[in-house]
Amino acid sequence: MVRAYSLDLRERVIAFLEKGKDTKSASEAFEVSQRTVQRWLKQKTEKGTLKPIQREFAYRKIDHEELKSYIEKNQINFCAR
């Protein structure tokens, strides 16, 4: 499972940029991609925060037994053409 970078790291990168450094040197110093640094900078200026964005809803796989009972309950026939 992919995890977001810590808020502490994000803040340190932005503080580094505020000292007059460029995104390439920040990328190399903190070992994150230059695009990630640019994205954090944009997020800071547009939203005013560096907190990782939480998805409102995460899709999950359906339980096979629940699916089976739903099909039986609703009399769904997948073989009909």
C-alpha positions as CSV (number, residue, x, y, z in Angstrom):
1,M,0.0,0.0,0.0
2,V,1.3,3.4,-1.0
3,R,1.8,5.9,1.9
4,A,1.9,9.6,1.7
5,Y,5.1,11.5,2.6
6,S,5.1,12.8,6.2
7,L,3.9,16.3,6.9
8,D,7.3,17.0,8.6
9,L,9.2,16.2,5.3
10,R,6.9,18.3,3.3
11,E,7.4,21.3,5.7
12,R,11.2,20.9,5.6
13,V,11.2,20.9,1.8
14,I,9.1,24.0,1.6
15,A,11.3,25.7,4.2
16,F,14.3,24.8,2.1
17,L,12.6,26.4,-0.9
18,E,11.8,29.5,1.1
19,K,15.5,30.0,1.8
20,G,15.9,30.7,-1.9
21,K,16.8,27.3,-3.2
22,D,15.4,25.8,-6.4
23,T,13.2,22.8,-6.8
24,K,16.0,20.7,-8.4
25,S,18.3,21.1,-5.4
26,A,15.4,20.5,-3.0
27,S,14.6,17.3,-4.9
28,E,18.2,16.1,-4.7
29,A,18.7,17.1,-1.0
30,F,15.5,15.3,0.2
31,E,15.5,12.5,-2.3
32,V,12.0,13.1,-3.7
33,S,11.2,13.8,-7.3
34,Q,11.2,17.3,-8.6
35,R,7.6,16.9,-9.7
36,T,6.7,16.1,-6.1
37,V,8.4,19.2,-4.8
38,Q,6.5,21.3,-7.4
39,R,3.2,19.7,-6.4
40,W,3.8,20.4,-2.7
41,L,4.7,24.0,-3.5
42,K,1.5,24.4,-5.6
43,Q,-0.6,22.9,-2.9
44,K,0.9,25.2,-0.3
45,T,0.2,28.3,-2.3
46,E,-3.3,27.3,-3.5
47,K,-4.6,25.5,-0.4
48,G,-2.4,27.0,2.4
49,T,-1.7,23.5,3.8
50,L,0.7,20.7,3.1
51,K,-1.4,18.0,4.7
52,P,-1.8,14.9,2.6
53,I,-5.1,14.9,0.7
54,Q,-7.5,12.3,2.0
55,R,-9.8,10.6,-0.5
56,E,-13.5,10.8,0.5
57,F,-14.2,7.2,-0.5
58,A,-11.9,4.3,-1.2
59,Y,-13.3,1.4,-3.3
60,R,-13.0,-2.0,-1.8
61,K,-13.4,-5.4,-3.2
62,I,-16.8,-6.9,-2.6
63,D,-17.0,-10.0,-0.4
64,H,-17.6,-13.1,-2.6
65,E,-20.3,-14.5,-0.3
66,E,-22.2,-11.2,-0.3
67,L,-22.1,-11.2,-4.1
68,K,-23.3,-14.7,-4.3
69,S,-26.2,-14.1,-1.9
70,Y,-27.1,-10.9,-3.8
71,I,-27.2,-12.8,-7.1
72,E,-29.3,-15.6,-5.6
73,K,-31.7,-13.1,-3.9
74,N,-32.2,-11.1,-7.1
75,Q,-32.3,-14.1,-9.4
76,I,-29.7,-12.8,-11.7
77,N,-28.8,-15.2,-14.6
78,F,-25.5,-14.4,-16.3
79,C,-25.9,-17.3,-18.8
80,A,-28.9,-15.9,-20.6
81,R,-28.1,-14.4,-23.9
